[in-house]
Amino acid sequence: MAQPDSASPASGAQAPQGGAGSSGAGPVPPEPALADVVARLRRAMRRAARTADPDNTLSVAQLELLSCLAENPGARPSRLAQLLKLAPNSVTTMVTGLRTRDLVTRTSGGDDRRTVALELTPAGQAAVGRWQGHNAAILAAALDRVHPAWRHLIAAAIPALAELVGAIDDLAETGTQRG
């Protein structure tokens, strides 16, 4: 079981803020380390999900599209492309494949019959539910292996991480980032 080290937040130790022997550059910004951990977490979750459900033949991109549609029922393909930051033709290709597997349906988009609205089928909803269930089970099993002090900090960080997700989504929507 991994345990917090003596300089961990669980021990109450603070990162050095300069002083004797300091380069004067100040604390190292957390962004590179956070970006690295998030990337490694995503890869680890993907690997663990494939291990947990080896019969799943859907790609992560397809599962993300299904999940996005679950969060945005009736969305147009162009809206899914915008939300997922994918090329519209990529979404169209994925939707075509998901329709042939009976995971997504297309209907006319309300008053304008030239538009298309997408919905998950019961099989599509089940696929999203299985993926989310596997992810939750993976996290629960992994958290059981983490020192209780870290589990507490991870749980306490969930609201901050949710806000971070919202801020990143806002950046993706507006296309602005700091240099």
C-alpha positions as CSV (number, residue, x, y, z in Angstrom):
1,M,0.0,0.0,0.0
2,A,1.4,3.4,-1.0
3,Q,1.8,5.8,2.0
4,P,2.2,9.5,2.1
5,D,5.8,10.5,2.6
6,S,7.0,12.9,5.2
7,A,6.6,15.9,2.8
8,S,3.1,14.9,1.8
9,P,0.1,17.1,2.3
10,A,-1.3,14.5,4.7
11,S,1.6,15.2,7.1
12,G,0.9,18.9,7.1
13,A,4.3,19.8,5.5
14,Q,4.4,22.8,3.3
15,A,6.3,23.1,0.0
16,P,9.4,25.4,0.5
17,Q,8.6,29.0,-0.4
18,G,12.2,30.3,-0.8
19,G,14.6,31.3,1.9
20,A,18.2,30.2,2.7
21,G,19.6,28.2,-0.2
22,S,16.7,29.0,-2.5
23,S,17.3,29.9,-6.1
24,G,14.9,32.7,-5.7
25,A,12.8,31.4,-8.5
26,G,9.9,30.6,-6.2
27,P,7.9,27.4,-6.0
28,V,7.7,25.1,-9.0
29,P,4.3,25.6,-10.7
30,P,2.0,22.6,-10.3
31,E,0.7,22.6,-13.9
32,P,3.3,20.3,-15.5
33,A,3.0,17.7,-12.7
34,L,-0.8,17.9,-12.8
35,A,-0.8,17.5,-16.5
36,D,1.5,14.5,-16.2
37,V,-0.6,12.8,-13.5
38,V,-3.9,13.4,-15.4
39,A,-2.4,11.9,-18.6
40,R,-1.1,8.9,-16.7
41,L,-4.4,8.5,-14.9
42,R,-6.3,8.5,-18.2
43,R,-3.9,5.8,-19.6
44,A,-4.2,3.7,-16.5
45,M,-8.0,3.9,-16.5
46,R,-8.1,2.9,-20.2
47,R,-5.8,-0.1,-19.6
48,A,-7.8,-1.2,-16.5
49,A,-11.1,-0.8,-18.3
50,R,-9.9,-3.0,-21.2
51,T,-8.8,-5.6,-18.6
52,A,-12.1,-5.4,-16.7
53,D,-14.1,-5.7,-19.9
54,P,-12.1,-7.5,-22.6
55,D,-15.2,-8.3,-24.7
56,N,-15.9,-4.5,-25.2
57,T,-15.2,-3.8,-28.8
58,L,-16.0,-0.1,-28.6
59,S,-13.1,2.4,-28.8
60,V,-12.6,5.0,-26.1
61,A,-13.6,7.7,-28.7
62,Q,-16.9,5.8,-29.4
63,L,-17.5,5.5,-25.6
64,E,-16.8,9.2,-25.1
65,L,-19.2,10.0,-27.9
66,L,-21.9,7.8,-26.4
67,S,-21.2,9.4,-22.9
68,C,-21.4,12.9,-24.4
69,L,-24.7,11.9,-26.1
70,A,-26.0,10.6,-22.8
71,E,-25.2,14.0,-21.2
72,N,-26.7,15.8,-24.2
73,P,-29.7,13.8,-25.5
74,G,-31.1,14.9,-28.8
75,A,-27.8,16.6,-29.8
76,R,-27.0,17.2,-33.4
77,P,-23.8,15.6,-34.7
78,S,-22.3,19.1,-35.2
79,R,-22.9,19.8,-31.5
80,L,-21.2,16.6,-30.5
81,A,-18.3,17.4,-32.7
82,Q,-18.0,20.8,-31.0
83,L,-18.2,19.4,-27.5
84,L,-15.7,16.6,-28.2
85,K,-13.5,18.9,-30.3
86,L,-13.6,16.4,-33.2
87,A,-14.0,17.0,-36.9
88,P,-17.6,16.8,-38.0
89,N,-16.8,14.0,-40.5
90,S,-15.2,12.0,-37.7
91,V,-18.4,12.2,-35.6
92,T,-20.5,11.3,-38.7
93,T,-18.3,8.2,-39.3
94,M,-18.6,7.2,-35.6
95,V,-22.3,7.8,-35.5
96,T,-22.8,5.6,-38.7
97,G,-20.8,2.8,-37.0
98,L,-22.7,3.2,-33.7
99,R,-26.0,3.1,-35.6
100,T,-25.1,-0.1,-37.3
101,R,-24.5,-1.6,-33.9
102,D,-27.9,-0.3,-32.7
103,L,-26.4,2.0,-30.1
104,V,-27.6,5.4,-31.5
105,T,-30.7,6.4,-33.4
106,R,-31.2,9.4,-35.7
107,T,-34.4,11.4,-35.9
108,S,-35.3,14.6,-37.6
109,G,-34.3,17.6,-35.6
110,G,-37.7,19.0,-34.6
111,D,-39.2,21.8,-36.8
112,D,-36.3,21.7,-39.3
113,R,-36.5,18.3,-41.0
114,R,-33.1,18.8,-42.6
115,T,-31.4,18.6,-39.2
116,V,-30.7,15.4,-37.3
117,A,-31.0,14.7,-33.6
118,L,-29.3,11.8,-32.0
119,E,-30.4,9.6,-29.2
120,L,-29.0,6.6,-27.4
121,T,-30.8,3.3,-27.8
122,P,-31.3,1.1,-24.8
123,A,-28.2,-0.8,-25.9
124,G,-26.3,2.5,-26.1
125,Q,-27.4,3.5,-22.6
126,A,-26.3,0.0,-21.4
127,A,-22.9,0.4,-23.0
128,V,-22.4,3.8,-21.3
129,G,-23.6,2.3,-18.0
130,R,-21.2,-0.6,-18.2
131,W,-18.3,1.7,-19.0
132,Q,-19.1,4.0,-16.1
133,G,-19.7,1.1,-13.9
134,H,-16.3,-0.4,-14.8
135,N,-14.6,3.0,-14.2
136,A,-16.3,3.3,-10.8
137,A,-15.2,-0.2,-9.8
138,I,-11.7,0.4,-11.0
139,L,-11.4,3.6,-8.9
140,A,-13.0,1.9,-5.9
141,A,-10.5,-1.0,-6.1
142,A,-7.6,1.4,-6.6
143,L,-8.6,3.7,-3.8
144,D,-8.7,0.6,-1.5
145,R,-5.0,0.3,-2.1
146,V,-4.2,3.9,-1.3
147,H,-3.3,5.1,2.2
148,P,-6.3,6.4,4.1
149,A,-4.8,9.9,4.3
150,W,-4.5,10.1,0.5
151,R,-8.1,8.8,0.1
152,H,-9.3,11.6,2.3
153,L,-7.4,14.2,0.3
154,I,-8.6,12.7,-3.0
155,A,-12.2,12.8,-1.8
156,A,-11.7,16.4,-0.6
157,A,-10.3,17.4,-4.0
158,I,-13.3,16.2,-6.0
159,P,-15.1,19.6,-5.9
160,A,-11.9,21.4,-6.9
161,L,-11.3,18.9,-9.7
162,A,-14.9,19.3,-10.9
163,E,-14.4,23.0,-11.1
164,L,-11.1,22.4,-13.0
165,V,-13.0,20.3,-15.5
166,G,-15.5,23.1,-15.9
167,A,-12.7,25.7,-16.5
168,I,-11.0,23.4,-19.0
169,D,-14.4,22.9,-20.8
170,D,-14.7,26.7,-20.9
171,L,-11.3,27.0,-22.4
172,A,-12.2,24.4,-25.0
173,E,-15.4,26.3,-25.8
174,T,-13.8,29.7,-26.2
175,G,-10.5,28.5,-27.6
176,T,-8.5,30.7,-25.2
177,Q,-5.6,29.6,-23.2
178,R,-2.9,31.4,-21.3
179,G,0.5,31.4,-23.0
